[in-house]
């Protein structure tokens, strides 16, 4: 296996930025049946010679002015016309030159263009090109191919296009650090970067301005357009980085990309493209250093109308002879591909485009020269192909992604799969590669418009790479472990994960003998269909499974591997295992809460505690308890249990102090959870306060007082020796007593501060004689009241008694006095009796 990078589900990989793609900055050669006008000729002489000296001689033969551009090789040269002429006129000039006995070959230096159509990228489904084929969705089954290989880092893929976005977030690092490729554009106007050929294949933008396209300018007649970033889009389909949490995933994850910038503003000359083909495979190109990293696969998502140019055909032949496989776009003119080059060149694998439904894309060329089809997108009926571009309308601005459609998009799918086939079987020839691609292609759906017109079928990457593998290993045993890695995610310490299955397959043609299976790290086998006893034998094309579990004993990332020893080629085989030992942890903050003094029976203001899940695993809260004179009053922590708090998350708990005694009180907030170490409880502290009531004296005794008179005033001191304000609700007096002053409140309710006192002045006003009892009562917030002071007094009053109570004189003669009887008057009261008068109310006495 050449790579062990895990490839996750494609839907998780296609995170994208939507942008509005304008008209591509190229002249579309598919809009006409004739090749585009050109201002260059390629001329091959029978004998080597100085090209500059030939210009005037050949000009005389052609009957037009010719300027010398550059050498193509030692006997072939590029000559320029004064202006671009229709292709037919340039072909007529070439025919004149071919009549010269010194000229071996002369052809127009035809302009070719990117084979794509740009469009609005707003669509919902974007991963289908790489998915397994299913009813109504004809992807290339790439995951099956990835089970076998993700590419060979020693195999180079050349992309002949508009250049590279070397630092795009999804392409950075996918080229050779010392050899990203070459800028082959020799025409300064089309290059647009201020210089000619150089070792920097970066795409500066292929936009064309109105000034550049104006009459008399080098790009006269070209369409005014924005930059297409076509080469980067193609490169992303072939090799965008997977599992980097951005953008898309390309077909090949390991093989380096080699960029040949052969298209610029308004296309590129065939002479530059032919040089690009030759340089890509390490052949000599006049005036350039030799490529030290020859390509095995060449992607040509470009073309234009016309028969295959002889010089381009020779370059492709040379590439084939070097062992390279050349893949070319069929073209987008909805015509037979035999009118479109390089699709009609020998030695290429010509690719048509289908939409998601497996029908021919409305624009795709077709015909007997087409070898097979691949996903190219078709916005008229379904979706397009999403890949890497730049947001700049002219020069590069920001990394971006956009959806294109075209045979340009279909071709790199094939190129990527071919690179995977060569990774597993580098001995394959170009003819063998094509044979396998056609033999393993997915049949077109019934009644598809592609049947009989788009080659053998739709690219099936999984089947093609599998067939290439089988061909390489038909005489040996070949162990394959799938998936290429297992990741268990997070697992609580001391617990075992769910079982994941590792499939062992024998992809070779001979029996596989497995002799040992070893695990390292916190991983072990549990179950599976493979025998428990070793050695055991697995026949060709048979498979069995090993169950693997993760049982972490330490915190953090943990890695291990499964190591299988067998008689397979490249034994032992290993599968990386990874997981993270998780621990739940919790902390409270702050560590303590202190409440201000609070009156008994009342509630304080709330104070907040934060509970944080500080471990790497979710915190399972079994309960939160609060002890002491404290209560929960709010916050967003759970109130029903069990409850979960994700790792890194926190919640709040609001607490109030509700004292029941006037003492210093302590409580705790405690957590019951799955945390490995219990969270330190939060200390709660508060002091309860309460009022108190004191009287001095506890009773008042007044001196005896004559009824109807007022005694001297006596004072009662009322005090609050407690720690909270005393609420005075009412003050009342009973009996013959009255309040006549003092500092205590006279209207209620009122308050007496803690440790404060006041006085009540009371006097005795007896209304009757005798002992008089009374009470000063105070109604307050002191429990158990009212409380009061007993009042005692004695009312004094004079009294008399007459003895006897009546006197009876009997009969008495009128006019004569009776005998005298005595009436005794006694002073029987508490004070002297004052007799103001003594009268008899009958004159007879």
C-alpha positions in Angstrom: 0.0 0.0 0.0 1.3 3.4 -0.9 -0.7 5.4 1.6 -2.5 5.0 4.8 -4.3 8.3 4.9 -7.9 7.6 6.0 -10.5 8.9 3.6 -13.7 9.7 5.2 -17.1 10.0 3.6 -17.1 12.4 0.7 -20.0 14.4 2.0 -18.0 15.4 5.0 -15.1 16.5 2.8 -17.0 18.9 0.5 -17.1 22.1 2.5 -17.2 24.9 -0.1 -17.5 28.7 -0.7 -20.0 29.5 -3.4 -19.1 32.2 -5.9 -20.5 33.5 -9.2 -18.3 32.3 -12.1 -18.3 34.6 -15.1 -17.6 33.9 -18.7 -14.3 32.0 -19.0 -11.3 34.0 -20.1 -10.7 31.9 -23.2 -12.0 31.8 -26.8 -14.1 28.7 -27.1 -13.0 26.6 -30.0 -16.1 24.5 -29.7 -18.3 27.3 -31.0 -17.1 26.8 -34.6 -16.2 23.9 -36.8 -13.0 25.5 -38.0 -9.9 26.0 -35.8 -9.4 29.5 -34.4 -7.4 32.1 -36.4 -3.7 32.0 -35.7 -0.6 34.2 -36.4 2.0 31.4 -36.4 3.4 28.6 -38.5 5.4 25.5 -37.5 7.9 24.6 -40.2 10.2 21.5 -40.3 13.2 21.7 -42.6 14.9 18.8 -44.2 18.2 19.9 -42.9 19.0 21.6 -39.6 19.7 25.3 -39.9 19.4 28.7 -38.3 15.8 29.6 -38.3 16.3 33.3 -38.2 18.1 33.1 -41.6 15.2 31.1 -43.0 12.5 33.7 -42.3 13.1 35.8 -45.4 13.5 32.8 -47.7 10.3 31.2 -46.5 8.5 34.5 -46.6 9.2 34.7 -50.2 7.8 31.2 -50.8 4.7 31.9 -48.7 4.2 35.3 -50.2 3.7 37.0 -46.8 6.0 38.6 -44.3 7.3 36.1 -41.7 9.2 36.8 -38.5 11.2 34.3 -36.6 9.8 33.4 -33.2 11.9 30.5 -31.8 13.3 27.0 -32.4 11.0 24.1 -31.9 13.9 21.7 -32.2 17.1 21.6 -34.3 15.3 21.4 -37.7 11.9 22.8 -36.7 11.1 26.5 -36.1 8.2 28.7 -35.3 7.5 31.7 -37.6 5.1 34.6 -37.0 2.7 36.3 -39.3 2.1 40.1 -39.2 -1.4 39.4 -37.9 -3.8 36.6 -37.0 -5.5 35.1 -40.1 -8.3 32.6 -40.5 -7.0 29.1 -40.0 -7.9 28.2 -43.6 -5.7 31.0 -44.9 -2.8 30.0 -42.7 -3.2 26.4 -43.9 -3.0 27.7 -47.5 0.3 29.4 -46.6 1.6 26.2 -45.0 0.7 24.3 -48.2 2.8 26.7 -50.2 5.7 26.1 -47.9 5.3 22.3 -48.1 5.8 22.7 -51.9 9.3 24.0 -51.2 11.7 21.0 -51.6 13.7 22.2 -48.6 10.6 22.0 -46.3 9.7 18.6 -44.8 6.5 19.7 -43.1 4.6 23.0 -42.4 1.4 23.4 -40.4 -0.5 26.3 -38.8 0.5 26.7 -35.1 -3.1 26.2 -34.1 -4.5 27.7 -30.9 -6.2 25.3 -28.5 -8.4 26.2 -25.5 -9.6 24.8 -22.2 -12.4 22.2 -22.8 -14.9 23.4 -20.2 -17.9 25.6 -19.7 -18.2 27.8 -16.6 -21.6 28.4 -14.8 -23.3 29.6 -11.6 -22.1 27.1 -8.9 -25.2 27.1 -6.8 -26.3 23.5 -6.4 -26.9 21.0 -3.7 -25.3 17.7 -4.6 -21.6 17.8 -5.3 -20.0 14.6 -4.3 -21.6 12.3 -6.8 -18.6 12.0 -9.3 -16.6 10.0 -6.8 -19.4 7.9 -5.3 -20.2 4.3 -6.3 -22.5 4.0 -9.2 -26.2 3.6 -8.3 -29.5 4.0 -10.0 -29.6 7.6 -11.3 -26.1 8.5 -10.0 -23.1 7.3 -12.1 -20.0 8.0 -10.0 -16.7 6.3 -10.4 -16.6 4.2 -7.2 -13.5 5.8 -5.9 -13.7 4.5 -2.3 -13.2 1.0 -3.6 -10.0 2.1 -5.4 -8.8 3.9 -2.3 -9.1 0.6 -0.5 -6.2 -0.6 -2.7 -4.1 2.6 -3.1 -4.2 6.3 -2.9 -1.4 6.8 -5.2 2.3 6.3 -5.6 4.5 9.2 -4.4 7.1 8.2 -7.1 4.6 8.5 -10.0 4.2 12.0 -11.5 1.0 13.3 -13.1 1.4 16.1 -15.6 -1.3 18.6 -16.1 -1.1 20.7 -19.3 -3.4 23.6 -18.8 -3.6 27.3 -17.7 -1.1 26.8 -14.8 -1.2 26.3 -11.1 -2.5 27.8 -7.9 0.5 26.3 -6.0 -0.6 27.8 -2.6 -4.3 27.0 -2.8 -5.4 25.6 0.5 -6.5 22.3 -1.1 -3.5 22.0 -3.5 -0.5 23.3 -1.4 2.1 20.6 -1.1 0.7 18.5 -3.9 3.6 19.3 -6.3 7.3 18.5 -6.0 8.9 21.1 -3.9 11.9 21.4 -6.2 10.0 21.0 -9.5 6.4 22.4 -9.7 6.6 22.3 -13.5 7.2 24.8 -16.2 5.6 27.8 -17.9 5.8 26.9 -21.6 4.1 30.0 -23.0 6.4 31.7 -25.5 4.1 34.5 -26.5 4.3 37.3 -24.0 0.8 38.6 -24.8 -0.8 35.2 -24.0 1.5 34.6 -21.0 0.4 37.7 -19.2 3.2 37.4 -16.6 5.7 39.8 -18.2 8.1 37.1 -19.4 8.4 34.1 -21.6 9.2 30.5 -20.6 10.3 30.0 -17.0 10.2 27.4 -14.3 7.2 29.0 -12.6 4.0 27.4 -13.8 1.8 29.6 -11.6 -1.4 30.9 -13.2 -1.5 34.7 -13.1 -5.0 34.7 -14.6 -6.0 34.3 -18.2 -8.4 37.3 -18.3 -8.6 39.3 -21.4 -9.4 43.1 -21.2 -11.1 45.2 -23.9 -7.8 47.0 -24.5 -6.0 43.7 -25.1 -8.7 42.5 -27.5 -8.9 45.7 -29.4 -8.1 45.8 -33.1 -4.4 45.9 -33.8 -3.5 44.4 -30.4 -1.9 40.9 -30.1 -5.1 39.5 -28.7 -7.4 41.2 -31.2 -10.6 39.3 -31.7 -10.4 37.4 -28.4 -13.4 37.4 -26.1 -13.2 39.9 -23.2 -13.4 37.7 -20.2 -12.5 37.0 -16.6 -9.9 34.5 -15.5 -11.0 30.9 -15.6 -8.5 29.2 -13.2 -9.1 26.2 -15.4 -5.8 24.5 -14.6 -6.4 24.7 -10.9 -9.9 23.2 -11.3 -8.5 20.3 -13.2 -5.7 19.8 -10.7 -8.2 19.7 -7.8 -10.2 16.9 -9.5 -7.0 14.9 -9.8 -5.2 15.6 -6.5 -6.9 18.0 -4.1 -5.9 17.0 -0.5 -8.4 14.9 1.4 -9.0 15.0 5.2 -7.9 18.6 5.6 -11.3 19.8 6.7 -11.7 22.1 3.7 -12.8 22.0 0.1 -12.8 18.8 -1.9 -10.9 15.6 -2.3 -9.0 14.6 -5.4 -8.7 11.2 -7.0 -5.0 10.7 -6.2 -3.7 11.6 -2.7 -0.1 10.7 -3.0 1.3 11.2 -6.5 2.9 14.7 -7.1 1.3 17.0 -9.7 3.5 18.5 -12.4 2.1 21.7 -13.9 2.8 22.6 -17.6 1.4 26.1 -18.3 0.5 25.8 -22.0 -2.7 27.9 -22.1 -2.9 31.6 -21.3 -4.9 34.5 -22.4 -7.1 33.3 -25.3 -5.7 29.8 -25.4 -2.2 28.5 -26.4 -0.3 27.5 -29.4 0.1 23.9 -30.4 3.9 24.4 -30.6 3.9 25.3 -26.9 1.6 22.4 -26.1 3.7 19.9 -28.0 6.8 21.2 -26.2 4.9 20.7 -22.9 4.1 17.1 -23.7 7.7 16.4 -24.5 9.1 18.2 -21.5 6.6 16.5 -19.2 8.1 13.0 -20.0 11.7 14.1 -19.7 12.5 14.6 -23.4 14.7 17.4 -24.7 13.0 20.7 -25.5 15.0 23.3 -27.3 16.3 26.0 -24.9 14.9 24.4 -21.7 16.5 22.2 -19.0 15.4 18.6 -19.0 12.6 17.6 -16.6 14.2 15.6 -13.9 10.8 14.0 -12.9 9.2 12.5 -15.9 5.5 12.0 -15.8 3.7 8.7 -16.3 0.3 10.3 -16.8 -0.5 13.4 -18.9 -3.8 15.2 -18.6 -4.9 17.3 -21.5 -8.2 19.0 -20.7 -7.8 21.2 -23.8 -8.3 21.2 -27.5 -9.7 22.9 -30.6 -11.1 22.0 -34.0 -9.0 20.5 -36.7 -7.2 17.3 -37.5 -4.4 16.3 -35.2 -1.4 18.5 -35.8 1.6 16.5 -37.0 4.0 18.1 -34.4 1.5 17.5 -31.6 1.0 13.9 -32.8 4.7 13.3 -32.8 5.0 14.7 -29.2 2.3 12.3 -28.1 4.0 9.4 -29.8 7.2 10.3 -28.0 5.4 10.5 -24.7 3.9 7.0 -25.3 7.3 5.7 -26.2 8.5 7.0 -22.8 5.8 4.9 -21.1 3.4 7.8 -20.4 -0.4 7.5 -20.7 -2.0 10.5 -22.3 -5.6 11.3 -21.5 -7.4 13.9 -23.7 -10.8 15.6 -23.6 -13.2 14.7 -26.3 -14.3 18.3 -26.6 -17.4 20.3 -26.0 -18.9 21.1 -29.4 -21.6 18.4 -29.4 -19.9 17.0 -32.5 -17.9 14.0 -33.5 -14.6 13.9 -31.7 -12.7 13.2 -34.8 -12.9 16.9 -35.6 -11.3 17.9 -32.3 -7.6 17.8 -31.4 -5.8 16.3 -29.4 -8.8 14.0 -28.9 -8.3 12.8 -32.5 -4.6 12.2 -32.0 -3.3 8.6 -31.9 -1.9 7.4 -28.6 -4.5 9.2 -26.4 -7.3 7.9 -24.2 -10.2 10.1 -25.4 -12.8 11.0 -22.7 -16.4 12.1 -23.2 -18.6 13.6 -20.5 -21.7 12.3 -18.9 -24.0 13.9 -16.3 -25.0 12.3 -13.1 -27.7 10.3 -14.8 -25.2 8.5 -17.0 -26.5 10.3 -20.2 -24.2 12.2 -22.5 -23.7 15.7 -21.4 -25.4 18.0 -23.9 -22.2 19.6 -24.9 -19.9 16.5 -25.1 -18.3 15.4 -28.3 -18.9 11.8 -29.2 -18.2 9.1 -31.8 -15.9 6.1 -32.5 -12.8 7.9 -31.4 -14.1 8.2 -27.8 -12.7 5.5 -25.6 -14.9 5.9 -22.5 -16.9 8.5 -20.6 -16.5 10.0 -17.1 -18.4 12.5 -14.9 -18.2 16.0 -16.5 -21.4 17.5 -15.2 -24.4 18.8 -17.1 -26.2 21.8 -15.6 -29.0 21.4 -18.0 -30.3 18.3 -16.2 -28.4 17.8 -13.0 -25.2 18.9 -11.3 -21.7 20.0 -12.2 -18.2 19.3 -10.9 -16.9 21.2 -7.9 -13.2 21.9 -7.6 -10.5 24.4 -6.7 -10.3 27.9 -8.2 -9.6 31.5 -7.1 -12.1 34.2 -6.3 -10.2 36.8 -8.3 -11.9 37.9 -11.6 -8.5 38.8 -13.0 -5.5 38.1 -10.8 -5.4 35.7 -7.8 -7.2 37.0 -4.7 -8.5 34.3 -2.4 -8.7 30.5 -2.5 -12.2 29.4 -3.6 -14.2 26.6 -5.1 -16.5 26.6 -8.0 -18.6 24.2 -10.2 -17.6 23.8 -13.9 -18.8 21.4 -16.5 -17.1 20.0 -19.6 -15.0 17.2 -20.9 -12.2 19.1 -19.2 -13.8 17.8 -15.9 -14.3 14.3 -17.1 -10.7 13.9 -18.3 -9.0 14.4 -14.9 -11.2 11.8 -13.4 -9.8 9.3 -15.8 -6.2 10.6 -15.4 -6.5 10.3 -11.6 -7.7 6.7 -11.9 -5.0 5.8 -14.4 -2.4 7.1 -11.9 -3.9 4.8 -9.3 -3.8 1.8 -11.7 -0.1 2.5 -12.4 0.5 2.8 -8.6 -0.6 -0.8 -8.1 0.8 -2.1 -11.4 3.5 0.2 -12.8 4.3 -2.4 -15.5 1.0 -1.6 -17.4 1.4 -0.2 -20.9 -0.8 2.5 -22.2 -2.7 -0.1 -24.3 -3.2 -2.3 -21.2 -4.4 0.7 -19.2 -7.0 1.4 -21.9 -8.0 -2.2 -22.1 -8.7 -2.4 -18.4 -10.6 0.9 -18.3 -12.9 -0.3 -21.1 -13.3 -3.7 -19.7 -14.3 -2.5 -16.2 -16.4 0.5 -17.3 -19.9 0.8 -15.9 -22.5 0.2 -18.6 -24.5 3.2 -19.7 -28.0 3.2 -18.3 -30.7 1.8 -20.6 -31.7 4.2 -23.4 -28.8 6.5 -22.5 -27.8 8.9 -25.3 -24.2 7.7 -24.8 -24.8 4.1 -26.0 -22.7 3.5 -29.0 -21.3 7.1 -29.0 -19.3 7.5 -25.8 -17.0 4.5 -25.8 -17.1 1.4 -23.6 -19.0 2.9 -20.7 -18.6 5.1 -17.7 -15.3 5.1 -15.8 -15.4 2.8 -12.8 -12.3 3.6 -10.7 -12.8 0.9 -8.2 -13.1 -1.9 -10.8 -10.3 -0.5 -12.9 -7.8 -0.4 -10.0 -8.9 -3.7 -8.7 -8.4 -5.2 -12.2 -4.9 -3.7 -12.4 -4.1 -5.1 -9.0 -5.3 -8.6 -10.0 -3.2 -8.5 -13.2 -0.1 -7.6 -11.1 -0.6 -10.2 -8.5 -2.3 -13.2 -10.2 0.6 -15.6 -9.4 1.0 -14.6 -5.7 -0.9 -14.2 -2.5 -1.8 -10.5 -1.8 -3.1 -9.5 1.6 -5.3 -6.5 1.8 -6.5 -5.0 5.1 -9.4 -2.7 4.9 -9.9 0.0 5.9 -6.4 1.5 5.7 -6.7 2.8 9.2 -9.1 2.7 12.2 -9.9 5.7 14.3 -11.9 5.1 17.5 -12.4 8.7 18.5 -12.7 9.4 22.2 -13.2 6.7 24.8 -13.5 7.0 28.5 -10.6 5.6 30.5 -11.2 2.1 31.7 -14.0 1.4 29.2 -14.0 -0.5 26.0 -15.1 1.0 22.7 -17.6 -0.5 20.3 -16.0 -3.1 18.0 -14.7 -2.0 14.6 -14.1 -4.5 11.9 -10.9 -4.9 9.9 -11.4 -6.9 6.8 -8.6 -9.2 5.5 -8.9 -10.0 1.8 -6.7 -12.1 -0.4 -6.5 -10.1 -3.6 -3.9 -12.4 -5.2 -4.3 -15.4 -7.2 -2.7 -17.9 -4.8 -3.8 -18.9 -1.2 -2.9 -16.5 1.6 -1.4 -18.0 4.8 -1.8 -15.7 7.8 0.8 -16.7 10.4 0.4 -14.0 13.1 -1.7 -11.0 14.1 -0.2 -8.5 16.6 -1.7 -5.5 18.3 0.1 -2.6 19.9 -1.1 0.2 22.1 -4.4 0.1 23.9 -6.0 -2.0 21.2 -6.9 -5.6 21.1 -8.9 -8.1 19.1 -12.4 -9.0 19.9 -14.4 -11.2 17.7 -14.6 -11.3 13.9 -14.9 -14.1 11.4 -11.2 -14.8 10.9 -10.0 -17.9 12.8 -8.6 -17.3 16.3 -5.8 -19.9 15.7 -2.8 -19.1 13.5 -1.7 -20.0 11.0 -4.9 -20.1 8.8 -5.4 -20.0 5.1 -7.5 -17.7 3.0 -8.2 -18.7 -0.6 -8.0 -16.2 -3.5 -10.7 -13.6 -3.4 -11.9 -14.7 0.0 -12.0 -12.4 3.1 -12.7 -12.5 6.8 -12.8 -10.0 9.6 -11.0 -9.1 12.8 -12.9 -7.2 15.5 -10.8 -4.5 17.1 -11.6 -2.6 20.3 -10.0 0.4 22.0 -9.5 0.3 25.8 -7.6 3.3 26.8 -5.6 3.5 30.1 -4.0 6.9 29.7 -5.4 10.3 28.8 -4.9 11.8 25.4 -4.2 10.6 21.9 -3.1 7.1 21.6 -1.8 5.2 18.6 -1.1 1.6 17.8 -1.2 -0.8 14.9 -2.4 -4.1 13.7 0.5 -6.1 12.2 -0.4 -9.0 10.0 2.4 -11.5 9.0 1.6 -13.7 6.1 3.0 -15.2 2.9 1.7 -12.1 1.0 4.0 -9.9 -1.0 5.1 -6.9 1.1 4.4 -8.7 4.3 4.0 -7.7 7.1 1.0 -5.5 6.5 0.0 -2.9 9.1 -3.0 -0.8 9.8 -2.6 2.3 12.0 -4.9 2.5 14.9 -5.7 5.7 16.8 -8.0 6.8 19.5 -8.1 9.3 22.4 -8.3 8.4 26.0 -10.9 10.6 27.5 -11.6 11.5 31.1 -14.5 13.5 32.4 -13.5 16.2 34.8 -15.3 19.0 36.5 -14.5 22.2 38.4 -16.5 24.7 40.3 -15.6 28.4 40.4 -15.3 30.2 42.6 -14.1 27.8 45.2 -16.2 29.5 47.9 -19.1 32.0 48.3 -19.4 34.3 51.3 -22.7 36.0 51.9 -23.3 39.1 53.8 -25.1 38.9 57.2 -28.7 38.0 56.5 -31.7 38.2 58.7 -33.1 34.9 59.8 -36.1 33.9 57.7 -35.2 36.1 54.7 -33.3 35.4 51.5 -30.1 37.0 50.3 -29.4 38.2 46.8 -28.2 35.4 44.5 -24.6 34.6 43.9 -23.4 32.6 40.9 -21.2 29.5 40.7 -19.9 28.2 37.3 -19.6 24.4 36.7 -17.2 23.6 33.9 -16.7 20.3 32.1 -12.9 20.5 32.0 -12.1 17.0 30.8 -11.9 15.6 27.4 -15.1 13.5 27.7 -18.6 14.7 28.3 -19.5 15.2 31.9 -22.4 13.1 33.1 -24.1 14.9 36.0 -25.8 12.5 38.4 -26.8 15.3 40.8 -26.0 18.6 42.4 -26.7 19.0 46.1 -26.6 22.1 48.3 -26.3 21.7 52.1 -26.8 24.1 55.0 -29.1 27.2 55.0 -28.6 27.7 51.2 -30.9 27.2 48.3 -30.6 27.1 44.5 -32.3 30.1 43.0 -31.5 29.8 39.2 -28.8 29.3 36.6 -28.8 27.1 33.5 -27.2 24.0 35.0 -29.5 21.0 34.7 -32.3 20.5 37.3 -33.2 17.0 36.3 -30.6 14.1 36.4 -28.8 12.4 34.9 -27.7 15.2 32.5 -24.8 15.7 30.2 -22.4 18.6 29.9 -20.1 18.5 26.8 -16.4 18.7 27.2 -15.3 22.3 27.3 -18.8 23.5 28.1 -20.0 25.1 31.3 -23.2 26.0 33.1 -24.2 28.3 36.0 -25.8 27.7 39.4 -27.3 30.6 41.4 -27.4 30.2 45.2 -29.1 32.2 47.9 -28.5 32.2 51.7 -31.7 31.6 53.8 -30.5 31.5 57.4 -32.6 29.8 60.0 -30.5 30.7 63.0 -28.6 33.8 64.0 -25.3 32.0 63.8 -22.4 31.6 61.5 -23.5 29.0 58.9 -21.5 26.8 56.5 -22.8 24.8 53.6 -21.5 23.0 50.4 -22.4 22.7 46.8 -21.4 19.2 45.8 -21.4 17.4 42.4 -22.1 13.7 41.7 -20.8 12.8 38.3 -18.7 10.5 36.2 -15.6 12.7 36.7 -12.5 10.6 37.3 -11.6 12.9 40.3 -14.5 14.4 42.2 -14.9 18.1 41.8 -13.9 20.0 44.9 -17.2 21.3 46.5 -17.9 25.0 46.8 -17.8 26.2 50.4 -20.8 28.4 51.3 -20.5 30.8 54.2 -23.0 33.2 55.8 -24.1 34.5 59.1 -27.7 34.6 60.1 -28.9 37.7 62.0 -32.0 38.2 64.2 -33.4 40.9 66.3 -33.9 40.6 70.1 -36.1 42.4 72.6 -35.2 43.5 76.0 -37.1 45.5 78.7 -35.6 47.2 81.7 -37.1 46.9 84.2 -39.2 43.8 83.5 -42.0 45.2 85.8 -43.0 48.6 87.1 -44.6 49.1 90.5 -46.1 52.5 91.2 -46.5 54.0 94.7 -50.1 54.1 95.9 -51.9 56.8 94.1 -55.1 58.6 95.0 -57.8 57.7 92.6 -58.2 60.4 90.0 -54.7 61.7 90.4 -51.6 61.1 88.3 -48.6 59.3 89.5 -45.0 60.4 88.8 -43.6 59.1 85.5 -41.6 56.0 85.4 -39.4 54.9 82.5 -39.1 51.6 80.7 -36.0 51.0 78.5 -36.7 48.9 75.4 -33.6 47.5 73.8 -32.6 45.4 70.7 -29.5 43.4 71.8 -29.8 41.3 68.6 -27.9 41.4 65.3 -30.8 42.5 63.1 -33.1 45.5 63.1 -36.1 45.1 65.4 -39.4 45.8 63.7 -41.8 47.5 66.0 -45.3 46.9 64.9 -47.4 48.2 67.8 -47.1 49.3 71.4 -50.1 49.0 73.8 -50.9 49.7 77.5 -53.6 48.1 79.5 -55.1 49.1 82.9 -55.0 52.5 84.5 -51.7 53.4 82.9 -50.8 55.8 80.1 -47.8 56.6 78.0 -46.6 60.1 78.4 -43.4 60.2 76.4 -40.0 58.6 75.9 -37.7 58.2 72.9 -39.4 55.1 71.4 -41.5 55.5 68.3 -45.0 56.8 68.7 -46.2 55.7 65.2 -46.0 52.3 63.8 -44.5 50.3 62.1 -41.1 51.4 63.2 -37.6 50.1 63.5 -35.1 49.8 66.3 -31.6 49.1 65.0 -29.5 46.3 66.3 -27.9 47.1 69.7 -30.0 50.2 70.0 -32.5 51.2 72.7 -35.3 53.6 73.4 -37.5 54.6 76.3 -41.2 54.6 77.1 -42.4 56.9 79.9 -45.5 55.6 81.8 -47.6 56.9 84.6 -50.4 55.5 86.8 -53.8 57.2 86.8 -56.0 55.0 89.0 -59.7 55.2 88.4 -60.7 53.2 91.4 -59.5 52.2 94.7 -57.4 49.1 95.2 -54.7 47.2 93.4 -54.5 48.0 89.7 -52.6 45.6 87.3 -51.6 46.6 83.8 -49.3 45.6 80.9 -47.1 47.4 78.4 -47.1 45.1 75.4 -44.8 45.3 72.3 -45.7 43.7 69.0 -42.5 43.0 66.9 -40.7 40.6 64.6 -39.2 38.7 67.5 -40.8 35.2 67.4 -43.1 34.3 70.2 -44.4 37.8 70.9 -45.9 40.0 71.9 -43.6 40.7 74.9 -44.2 43.2 77.6 -43.7 44.7 81.1 -46.1 44.1 84.0 -47.4 47.3 85.7 -48.5 47.3 89.3 -50.3 50.1 91.3 -52.7 50.8 94.2 -55.5 53.3 93.9 -56.2 55.2 97.1 -59.6 56.8 98.1 -61.4 58.0 101.3 -64.3 55.9 102.7 -66.9 56.1 105.5 -69.2 53.8 107.3 -72.3 54.5 109.4 -73.4 52.3 112.3 -76.1 51.3 112.5 -77.3 51.3 109.0 -80.6 52.6 110.1 -82.3 54.0 113.3 -85.9 53.3 114.2 -87.5 55.7 116.7 -90.7 54.0 117.2 -93.9 56.0 117.9 -93.5 59.5 119.2 -96.0 62.0 120.2 -96.2 64.8 117.8 -94.4 67.8 119.1 -92.5 65.9 121.7 -88.8 64.8 121.1 -87.9 61.1 121.2 -85.1 59.6 123.1 -81.7 60.2 121.4 -80.1 57.4 119.5 -76.5 57.4 118.4 -75.2 57.1 114.8 -71.5 56.3 114.6 -69.7 57.7 111.4 -66.4 56.0 110.8 -63.6 57.0 108.3 -62.8 53.7 106.8 -60.7 54.8 103.7 -57.0 55.0 102.8 -56.9 58.8 103.1 -58.6 61.2 105.6 -62.3 61.7 105.2 -63.2 65.3 104.7 -66.8 66.0 105.9 -68.1 69.0 104.1 -71.6 68.9 105.7 -74.0 66.7 107.6 -77.6 67.3 106.9 -80.9 65.6 107.8 -83.5 65.6 105.1 -86.6 65.7 107.4 -87.5 68.4 109.8 -88.8 65.8 112.2 -85.3 64.7 113.1 
